[in-house]
Amino acid sequence: MIGFLQEVRLGMKVIDARDLEPPEPFERVMEAISDLEQGGQVMLILNREPLPLYRVLQLNGYQYKTTAFPDGRFEIVIARGPAHGAS
């Protein structure tokens, strides 16, 4: 766990939702990203891959990167996508 903490960028909000039941992880991440500024990131940690969340993120202009670990943990880093019309 120490290595994980060292990799998190300063200011990144981390939501450890491994012990939460649906829909609470979804609700928490949607609340966290609703006021995310350009360049800000949220990391969601779960024990299952949140497939329905990916579609919602795409439809709302967010980018994400998922890392799966051998222990069954998924870490999803979410960021606001480029501003509309940005090149």
Contacts in CASP RR format, 6 or more apart in sequence:
PFRMAT RR
TARGET T0000
AUTHOR 0000-0000-0000
METHOD contacts of the structure
MODEL  1
MIGFLQEVRLGMKVIDARDLEPPEPFERVMEAISDLEQGGQVMLILNREP
LPLYRVLQLNGYQYKTTAFPDGRFEIVIARGPAHGAS
4 75 0 8 1.000
8 14 0 8 1.000
8 43 0 8 1.000
9 41 0 8 1.000
11 40 0 8 1.000
12 40 0 8 1.000
12 41 0 8 1.000
12 42 0 8 1.000
12 43 0 8 1.000
12 77 0 8 1.000
13 32 0 8 1.000
13 41 0 8 1.000
13 42 0 8 1.000
13 43 0 8 1.000
14 42 0 8 1.000
14 43 0 8 1.000
14 45 0 8 1.000
15 25 0 8 1.000
15 28 0 8 1.000
15 29 0 8 1.000
15 32 0 8 1.000
15 42 0 8 1.000
15 43 0 8 1.000
15 44 0 8 1.000
15 45 0 8 1.000
16 45 0 8 1.000
17 24 0 8 1.000
17 25 0 8 1.000
17 28 0 8 1.000
17 29 0 8 1.000
17 44 0 8 1.000
17 45 0 8 1.000
17 46 0 8 1.000
18 45 0 8 1.000
18 46 0 8 1.000
18 47 0 8 1.000
18 73 0 8 1.000
20 28 0 8 1.000
25 44 0 8 1.000
25 46 0 8 1.000
25 50 0 8 1.000
26 50 0 8 1.000
26 52 0 8 1.000
26 53 0 8 1.000
26 56 0 8 1.000
29 42 0 8 1.000
29 44 0 8 1.000
29 53 0 8 1.000
29 78 0 8 1.000
30 56 0 8 1.000
32 42 0 8 1.000
33 42 0 8 1.000
33 57 0 8 1.000
33 62 0 8 1.000
33 78 0 8 1.000
33 80 0 8 1.000
36 42 0 8 1.000
36 78 0 8 1.000
36 79 0 8 1.000
36 80 0 8 1.000
37 80 0 8 1.000
38 80 0 8 1.000
38 83 0 8 1.000
39 79 0 8 1.000
39 80 0 8 1.000
40 79 0 8 1.000
40 80 0 8 1.000
41 77 0 8 1.000
41 78 0 8 1.000
41 79 0 8 1.000
42 77 0 8 1.000
42 78 0 8 1.000
42 79 0 8 1.000
43 75 0 8 1.000
43 76 0 8 1.000
43 77 0 8 1.000
43 78 0 8 1.000
44 50 0 8 1.000
44 53 0 8 1.000
44 75 0 8 1.000
44 76 0 8 1.000
44 78 0 8 1.000
45 73 0 8 1.000
45 74 0 8 1.000
45 75 0 8 1.000
45 76 0 8 1.000
46 73 0 8 1.000
46 74 0 8 1.000
46 76 0 8 1.000
47 72 0 8 1.000
47 73 0 8 1.000
47 74 0 8 1.000
48 74 0 8 1.000
49 66 0 8 1.000
49 68 0 8 1.000
49 74 0 8 1.000
50 74 0 8 1.000
50 76 0 8 1.000
53 76 0 8 1.000
54 64 0 8 1.000
57 63 0 8 1.000
57 64 0 8 1.000
57 78 0 8 1.000
61 80 0 8 1.000
61 81 0 8 1.000
62 78 0 8 1.000
62 79 0 8 1.000
62 80 0 8 1.000
62 81 0 8 1.000
63 78 0 8 1.000
63 79 0 8 1.000
63 80 0 8 1.000
63 81 0 8 1.000
64 76 0 8 1.000
64 77 0 8 1.000
64 78 0 8 1.000
64 79 0 8 1.000
65 76 0 8 1.000
65 77 0 8 1.000
66 74 0 8 1.000
66 75 0 8 1.000
66 76 0 8 1.000
67 74 0 8 1.000
67 75 0 8 1.000
67 76 0 8 1.000
67 77 0 8 1.000
68 74 0 8 1.000
69 75 0 8 1.000
END
